[in-house]
Amino acid sequence: MPHYSPEQICNIALTGQSGAGKTTLVEHLLFQAGLIPDCGTVENGNTVCDFEPQEKNYQHSLMASLASLDHENRHINIIDTPGMPDLMGHAQSVFPAVETVAVVVDAVNGPDVMTRRMLERAERRQLCRVIIINKIDLAKTELVSLVANLKEHFGEECLPLNLPAEGGKQVVDCFFNPEGESDLGSVADWHDQIIDQVVEVDEDLMAVYLEQGQELSPEQLHNPFEKALREGHLIPICFTSAQTGVGVPELLDVLTRLMPNPLEGNPRPFLRGEAEAAIAFTAEPDATKHALAHVFKVTSDPFVGKLGIFRVHQGTITKDSQLFIGDARKPFKVGHLFKLQGKTQVEISKAIPGDLCAVAKVDALHFDAVLHDSHDEDFIHLKPLDFPVPLYGLAIHPKRHGDEQKISTILQKLEEEDPCLKVEHRVNLNETVLLGLGELHLRVVIERMQQQFKLEVDTTPPKIAYKESISQAAEGHYRHKKQTGGAGQFGEVFLKIAPRKRGSGFSFVNAVTGGAIPSGFIPAVEKGVLQAMENGAVAGYPMQDIEVTVYDGKHHTVDSKEVAFVMAGKKAFLDAVQKAKPMVLEPMVNLEVTIPEADMGAITGALAGKRGRILGSEMRSSNRVEINALVPLNELDHYATELKSATGGHGSYTMEFSHYDPAPNAIQAKLMTDYKPQNEE
């Protein structure tokens, strides 16, 4: 039985840049709470959260992991997430499980692209945000300018709850105890700033504070503090050194006394129904209501099986509960219920609203699944997260003959775990392509296939996720007629196609009148069009941004069948495409390169040579500059090696999908020439 209630739970995700010390910080929090006898280190490979062999080898977190602790009547669930941009999907996928996202910033290097992305995405999800500045004890830190930098980039609502003192050797509180001096100046001055910020969300309290000059107690400030967090009106800053433990007791005090519980956080964006018909649904953290939970992480192990980790949003889940997955009609039985402490699974009998738990060996579980115990909660799902688009590709082939089925099964498992990993089977090109967020992302996946699942694969150079579209409107026609001795096949289709705005997708319009094509065959026409769009018309890549209008056709009372109109729709569409000036689109990415200032000229020149467009640059700490550019993905093959060579190993970059643009004529011509579509009837 849990020894705590929903009001006592605190769920927090540690996110932010790689190397900022998130995993080490978790060690010190667990040590401070008495959960572990000594703090492990990433270098020694003995931390609670980085327990996978791959993580020990890389000395970086590669996936999200859970730990929990109890402190002063609060049960705190902590999720440690990867900081490398290539693994951003694993970091962002835990957002539905927490009320608060804590972004850890390296005090030496300052905020980077992951700092910005995590804060922006947490804000979009209406999650409370906290900034933890770590490594404050290092000599080169300039904390005054760092705080000014944070306020400049992320808003005046970024204010310290505590402050470093004595050169980072200790941390002093400036919220509850406004006395003394710090490395950032007067504690009382910072106290006044944060109180001013908090009371702005409560007019009555502000009147008491300003007009009467009355000192406010922590009890009076609790509700407006929570409201300021929920509304994004306050982003608290805390200071720590995870290496020495300085600031960790103060951080634990902040989590315990000030961070929201599941009843205080903003409601999760659940929806009931699909597409435009979906309406908002509010999950109530009430233990007596129907159970409702959300799976935010799935792992597959060839020995342990599938493990689904979920947040209970409503009701109570117990061992032996019968739960449905989504709109499935058949429930599964919860055989074992676990709390996770890194790799350790602690069996529990009951999961209450707000808690994070796991269930094992349920093959139907998948990321983003909603679990419930009543058909009253059918068709409920969470509003999708805005994950980065996976664009970096590798074609993979099994090394051993006969492993084709094995590779398909393993890829399906890996795809279920990672929301930013996609598998494409390109039939016309006879290849299976893994798509991820970057070179590191796919390297980690392929190494895991080899080490954990014992599957050896060969890879070929990255394949670019091109798309196809059209430049102008056109009409197409096809009559499918086949006589086989018995009943024949007949279907005739006339259609028009027109380009749509880039990124707007596919639209299908039925404009047939007079029953020229019976309404029952219209879906077959659309199916044929979609088949043609999936396989491409001129270069073998999926088509997008096209409106198709079927306006006429013919049918036969005996010979017309679904298969005939599928083929007629497909061929009529391909006929129209050839007249519509088809084109190949290439993906454009927003590239953010961080380099020493001295290398700026060489790097911007090299990007210009890659058809890149420089959008701007900004100075960062330690004489480093961040360059923002829009670059075709096709030009970034082996860019990591090039950047390392050009900067002596001191450069780094991240990329994120922006949009599709027409590829240069020479590239389009080559792709179309190389494409040899299979003959088909």
C-alpha positions, 0 to 999 in steps of 0.5 A, a space after each residue: 500500500 502507498 504510504 502517501 496520498 496524491 496531495 503528497 506526490 511531486 513529479 519532476 523531469 530533469 531535462 536540459 543540455 548534455 553534460 550539465 550533471 542531471 544524472 549526478 544531481 539525481 544521485 545526490 538527491 537520493 543520497 540526501 534523502 537516505 536512499 543510497 549509502 554513497 553517490 555513484 558517478 557517471 565515470 564509474 558507471 554506478 549511478 542509479 539512472 544510467 544503468 544500461 551497458 550502452 549508457 555506461 559505455 557512452 557515459 551519457 544518458 540515452 533514455 529516460 529513467 525513473 527514481 523516487 524518494 521520500 522527504 518531509 512528507 512528500 513522495 518525489 518521482 524524478 525522471 532523468 532524461 537524455 540531454 543530447 539533441 539527437 535523443 530529444 524524443 526520449 526527453 520530451 516523451 515524459 512530459 505527460 507524466 510530470 507537473 514540473 520540468 526542471 531544465 538543468 543549465 551548465 554554469 560554465 557553458 550557459 544555456 544551449 539549444 536544449 535549454 531553449 527547446 525544453 523550456 519552449 516545449 514545456 511552456 507549450 504543454 502548460 507545465 511548470 518550469 524550473 531552471 537549475 544552474 549546476 556546477 556553481 563551484 567551478 572557478 570560471 563561472 560568471 553567475 551574475 551574467 548567467 542570470 542576466 542571460 537567462 532573463 534576457 532569453 527566457 523572460 523577466 519571470 526567471 528569478 532565483 529562489 536561492 543564491 550561491 554564496 562564498 564563491 559557490 561553496 554554499 547556497 542561501 535561501 532568498 524566498 523564506 529567509 530574506 537575510 544576508 549577502 550572496 555572490 549575486 548581491 543582497 538576498 533581500 533585494 532578490 527576495 523583494 523581486 520574487 515576492 513582487 512577481 508572485 503577488 502579481 497573480 493575486 490582486 487581493 494579496 498584492 493590495 495587502 503587500 503594497 498598500 499596507 506594507 505587510 510582510 507576507 508569510 509562506 502560507 499566504 504565498 503558497 497559492 499565488 506561488 503555485 498559480 504563478 508557476 502554472 501560468 508561466 508567470 514565474 520560472 524559479 532558478 535554483 543553484 547547485 553543485 552536483 559534484 560537491 553536493 552544495 545546494 542539493 539540500 536546498 533544492 530538495 527543500 524547494 521540491 518538497 515545499 514549493 513544487 505542485 502536486 498532481 491536484 495543483 498542476 494544470 490539467 492534462 490535455 485529454 481528448 475524447 473522440 477523433 479529429 475535429 469531433 474530439 472534445 476536451 476531457 478532464 481527468 480528475 485525480 480522484 482515487 474513487 473514479 474509473 481508472 485512467 492512465 497514460 503510458 509515457 515510456 515503453 522498453 523491450 528486453 529479449 529476456 524480461 519482455 515489454 515493460 510499460 511505464 505509466 502515469 495514473 491520472 484518475 482512479 486506482 490501479 491494483 494488482 489483478 486490475 482488468 485494464 483496456 488499452 485504448 478502444 480495445 474490446 478485450 482487457 488485460 490483467 495486471 499481473 504485477 505492478 511495479 515502482 521503478 528505482 533505476 533498473 530495480 523493480 519494486 513490486 507494489 499492490 496499488 497505484 494511486 492518482 498522480 503516481 508513476 508505475 510500471 507493468 510488465 509482459 503486456 505485448 499490446 502496450 505501446 507509447 502514448 497508450 491510454 489505459 482504463 478500466 471501463 468502456 466509459 473511457 473508450 476513445 480517450 487520448 492525450 493531445 499529441 506532443 510536438 516531437 521533432 521530425 525524424 529525417 536522418 536516414 540509414 538503409 539497413 539490411 540483415 547480415 545473415 540470410 534468413 534474418 529478414 523476419 527477425 529484423 522486422 520484429 525487432 524494428 517494430 519493438 524499437 519503433 514502439 519505444 521511441 517516438 522519434 524513430 520511424 521505419 519506412 519500407 520502400 517497396 519500389 526501392 527494395 529497402 528498409 530505412 531507419 529515420 531518426 534525429 541524427 547520426 548519434 540517434 541511429 548509431 545508438 539504435 543499431 548498436 542496441 540491435 547488435 548488443 541486446 537483440 543479437 542482430 547484425 546489420 549492414 548499413 548503406 549511406 544515409 538516405 534523404 527523406 525526399 518527397 514528391 509533389 506537383 507544380 500545376 493543376 492537371 487532369 487524368 483519366 484511366 479505364 481499367 478493363 480486364 476479361 478473364 473468361 468469367 466475370 471481368 473487371 471494369 472501372 473508369 475514372 476521370 479526376 483533376 489534381 491541383 497543388 496545395 500549400 506546402 505542408 497542408 497535406 492531401 485532400 480528396 474531393 468527390 464531385 461525381 454526379 448522376 451515379 457515374 461512379 456508384 458511391 460505394 466505389 468512391 473509397 476504392 478510387 481514393 485507395 488507389 490514389 493513396 497507393 500511388 502517392 505512397 509509392 511516388 510517381 517520378 522518383 519513388 518517394 511519397 507524394 504530398 500537398 495535392 488535392 484530388 477531385 474525382 468528377 466523372 467515370 463509368 461503371 458496369 453493373 456486372 464487372 465493376 468491382 472494388 479492385 477495378 476502381 482501385 486500379 483505375 484511381 491509381 492509374 488516372 492519378 499517375 496520368 494526371 501527375 505526368 501532366 502537372 509538372 511533378 517535382 522532388 522536394 528536399 527537406 530543409 533543416 534549421 541548423 544551430 552550430 555552436 563554435 569558438 568565435 575564431 572559427 566563425 568565418 570559416 564555418 559560415 563560408 562552409 555553410 554557404 557552400 552547402 546552399 545554406 542561408 545564414 539566419 543570424 548569430 549570437 554570442 554565448 559564454 566562453 567566447 563561443 558563438 551560435 550560428 543559425 542557418 537554414 540548410 538542405 539536409 542533403 548537404 549535411 552528410 558527414 557534417 559532424 566529422 567536418 565540423 570537428 575537423 574545422 574547429 579542432 573538436 570544439 564545435 557542436 551542432 543540432 538540427 531540426 526539421 523546418 519545411 520542404 523546398 523544391 530540390 535543385 534541378 540537377 538533383 531532381 533530374 538524377 533522382 528521376 533518372 535513377 528511379 526504375 518503377 516496377 512494372 505492374 498491371 
